[in-house]
Amino acid sequence: MLKHVLRAGFACALMALVVFTGGSCDKSGNASTTSTKAGTPGAFTFINRGDIITLDLNQMSYIQDFRIMYALREGLYTYDPNTAFFDPIPALAKDTAISADKRVWTFTLRDNAKWTNGDPVTAGDFAFSWKLMLQSPGEYTYLFYYIKNAKAYAEAYEAGKPVSDDELGIKVIDAKTLQVTLDEPVPFLTDLLAFPPYYPRHAKSMEPFKVSTNGKVSYDAKYTLPENVVTNGPFVFKKWEQHKRLVLEKDPGYWDAANVKLNRIEMVVNDDPQSTYVQFKNGKVDWVADVAADSAAKLKAENNPDLHVAPAYGTGFLTLNCAEKIAELGDAKNPLSDLRVRKALAMSIDKQYIVDKITRMGETPAASYVPPGYFKDYVSTPVPGYNLSEAKKLLAEAGYPDGKGFPTLTISYNSENTTRKSIAEFLTQAWARDLGVKIEVRPLEQQTYKREVHEKRYTLATVSWYGDYMDLSTWTDKYLSNSLNNDSNWGPPQYDALCAQAAKEPDEVKRRDLLQKAETMINTDLPIIPMYYYVNVTLHRENVKGLVPNAKNLVVWKNVSVE
């Protein structure tokens, strides 16, 4: 998820900026933007993992955005909160037929599925949305390349060549029947179908926001605003005061409205960890989706029953810009393009100190990119371990003995995230002390941080990744050379070849081994430096039901209630 990052992914912030960016708060931490009191039956108020970045499906990659999207839209499949890893189950798909070779999937839509304007949800709505992901590439466009000729379709469209739908494996059989043809069997397809990039969109309502440039179509993000957007999920988008709050209300026309327990959801923006907890303690919010490390450690020591900690399907790491030249250094060579330098930095990070003294919530030091324990019989090749003498030797071999001649670099982080701030400061101090390398911290506002990392205008950055679905490819596909989630300027052809071979391999064990080789390239070539495996830390009281701690950090909103 998340770059999902987090989003990442999950891509992700733990809290958000400094004291209510754009909002207001009195000295006791009571938000003036909160209009619904916590504990009100039928209503739910929460503080997300930071402010919303975008509600455009093409551009979405952060978990706080996905969290809202699960309430506003719905796909062919959704998640079952009664299973350990929130397995996919049918939502808008009334029936699914799969061919003998598992390459052709035919979905029959529910007759009673409607958009918020009363229009029926049709197969054409899915085809429109999926083709838009190919025509106007987004962070997760690569997830559509499993569909027959999808990559060729996207490349032809980008090149301005005539594009025919005839060869694309997305067919509208009739209003309620969608047929999808895959290049190869995709065992995790239903998990993808539950993920927001695969959700439908209402073309007619988006028409006023169409932008055509040189024959290419995209849509102004204003189509996502409450006054413009037409959605199909359990909740309707009623209000969005950016940097303050966001309000959703139950959609009485939703096909499964009888099982939606809440009438109202209000997301409050509070970017200060201390006042966030004060709001929760004073009964102003029902749920804090992510608790900052300082607050969480204190609550853990007090055995606070409202604190909930669960192992996460996510890894925190440093991403390194591996390009030969970077803007920060002008014409000078980027030292991070040298594997010896990347190894030296990796081998001089005391990860145990990070989890013991900074994160402090039971996280474990990361020996690999993929977190252990989620895939049967899968063992990662470890990254180089902590070894200062070897790190110094490698740095000298790269031409920087004791850090001499090493240019000043920066490490970026999203400034509202106090944990990442502490980690960045710790790393710069350790590298200066142990390697003689000068690296400065570079705090950035959340949206700027996301843009700078995504556009590769950074040198080092603290980031993370949550798996979007329960398959190894959610980890390895991120670093394909054509993935917009690949932030490292790294992607050797042999890596792409391994992943492509795995995508065509029908034997489960052989496929796993190919993806293990791909991950080994990441763990040994170090476009990233894994630091620790995440845990999910939240706050909610006993009267809140349906918030099930889970590794993916997902919320199935129709199951949530307040008693």
Secondary structure, DSSP 4 states (H G I P E B T S, - for coil): -EEE---BE----SS-SSS-TTS-B-TT--BTT--S-TT-TTEEEEE-SSS-----TTT--SHHHHHHHHHH---SEEE-TTSTT--EEESSEEEEEE-TTS-EEEEEE-TT-B-TTSPBP-HHHHHHHHHHHHHS--TTGGGGTTBTTHHHHHHHHHTT----STTSSEEEEETTEEEEEBSS--TTHHHHHTSGGG----HHHHGGGEEEETTEEEE-GGGGSTTT----SSEEEEEEETTTEEEEEE-TTSTTGGG---SEEEEEP---HHHHHHHHHTTS-SEESS--HHHHHHHHHTT-TTEEEEEEEEEEEEEE---S--GGGTTSPPGGGSHHHHHHHHTT--HHHIIIIII-SS-EE-SSSSPTTSSTT--PPPPP---HHHHHHHHHHTT-GGGTTPPPEEEEEETT-HHHHHHHHHHHHHHHHHH---EEEEEE-HHHHHHHHHTT--SEEEEEEE-SSSSTHHHHGGGSTT-TT--SS---HHHHHHHHHHHH---HHHHHHHHHHHHHHHHHH-SEEEEEEEEEEEEE-TTEES----TT----GGG-EE-
